[in-house]
Amino acid sequence: MALDNTHFGAELIGKLLDGKKKLFFCGIGGVSMCSLARISKLRGHDVSGYDRAKSAFTEELEESGITVYYEEDASHIEGCDALIFTVAISESNPEYAAAMRKGIPCISRADYLGYLMSGYKERIGISGMHGKSTTTSMTELVFTEGGLDPTVSCGATMKDIGSAHRIGGEDYFVFEACEYMDSFLSFYPTIAAVLNIEMDHVDYFKSMKQIHDSYRNFMARTNGGIALVNCADDDVMKAAEGFEGRLVTFGVECDDAEYRADDITFVRGCGHFTFYHFDKEICRIKLNVPGAHSICDALCAAAAGHLCGISGEAISRALEKFSGAGRRMDKCSDSLSGAAVYSDYAHHPTEIAATLSAASSMGYDRVFCVFQPHTYSRTAELFDDFASSLSKGVDEMIIAPIYSARETNVYGISSEALCDSIKEKGTACTFISQFSDIAAYLNEKTKRGDMIIIMGAGDITKVIPHLCKDEK
């Protein structure tokens, strides 16, 4: 079972760490934990940590001089002043359990991130059920191009810098604000951006009212600052009711939005649009990432930049340069059969629909998709929506076994049942249980000119080395 977030707050964490240097990160290989570990080391802390498997992130940490352990052992926390943990670990984790017994302060990832950001003048938090990582990546590039030298914590690799974090000056902190387990209620935004709201994380959120309340509380964390909200999303506007700061709206083709995208055209699936502030044209933006959803993400990043004084020229340059975030319609390689292979993190029906719609507009002969459902609870609760979104915009769907993450299957749900439902909707679909067999099937079925999307939030990327000759 996942651990709860701590809620010590920045002031108490500052006191706990005053004059103390040795930090241990439990789950250090996670994309966000990796960033926090690097930032902490650059701030002068002695950093080490544990993760269950070697990865590109842990190798990057080791290259920077951080010790990473790959086996759990209570001895790893000897001499540590504090333990930072991801809520994905279990309370039985030996390092965490030993720290609790010894009275070593244990601080959740979100709480620690809130502490790190609290000293910055402007703190721009990007929230929403979908699009956070892409929009955070876009915002980083806008602020960097605008000369503001931001420090950034993102939930995916930002391609322009090849990392999920950027260490910049101490005036601007741009961060991805995750809603799961109410993590974002540990943060201190001065601008709280909200892209979209709908039902997700059904193991934690039990109603839309609970979700509305969570996002309302996140916006309130600005303490009278700015809430930058998508006025085209009814649930976002519901959550924004009663906000006591400055409510700034953005929307795609929304005449009543303060910031809007209009005059939209598409070139090979990539949106071009005019960026307006009220009725004033700020700039023309030409994206090089596909999908209508990318326009909304870019509009949010542009609005955040404009609110912080960045010129239209810099915003336009930055967003035209933007080539995507890691595992967001990310071109990996070509398969042994010559098909173009993309990787995408989509694991919610809305994200899947947006990704497959974008894929169908990119000009490939045929689109094949491998999807790995993520968690039993989400698959069961949103089953019909999954079947619907996975049956559109694709020539053939391959379904892998459900990635259980932190759960056990108490729902009686299966990938085979999802596969059958997709076939009932008229889309070719095959369930294949082994990653190597998925790759062999695709290399037999596809050819040059086709597109293969490897999709999901679990370990489905393990298919790629079997599929592509130049991927390790």
WOCOR-V27085 format. One record per helix or strand of 2 or more residues. SS is the DSSP state (@ for helix, = for strand). FROM is the first residue (numbers start at 0). TO is the last residue. If there is no record, write none. Layout:
BEGIN
ss->SS from->FROM to->TO
ss->SS from->FROM to->TO
END
This chain:
BEGIN
ss->@ from->9 to->15
ss->= from->21 to->25
ss->@ from->30 to->41
ss->= from->45 to->49
ss->@ from->55 to->62
ss->= from->66 to->68
ss->@ from->73 to->76
ss->= from->81 to->84
ss->@ from->93 to->101
ss->= from->104 to->107
ss->@ from->108 to->116
ss->= from->121 to->126
ss->@ from->131 to->144
ss->= from->150 to->157
ss->= from->162 to->165
ss->= from->171 to->175
ss->@ from->179 to->185
ss->= from->190 to->193
ss->@ from->207 to->219
ss->= from->225 to->229
ss->@ from->233 to->238
ss->= from->245 to->251
ss->= from->258 to->266
ss->= from->269 to->276
ss->= from->279 to->289
ss->@ from->291 to->306
ss->@ from->311 to->320
ss->= from->329 to->333
ss->= from->339 to->343
ss->@ from->348 to->359
ss->= from->366 to->373
ss->@ from->375 to->380
ss->@ from->382 to->388
ss->= from->395 to->402
ss->@ from->414 to->423
ss->= from->427 to->430
ss->@ from->434 to->444
ss->= from->450 to->454
ss->@ from->461 to->466
END
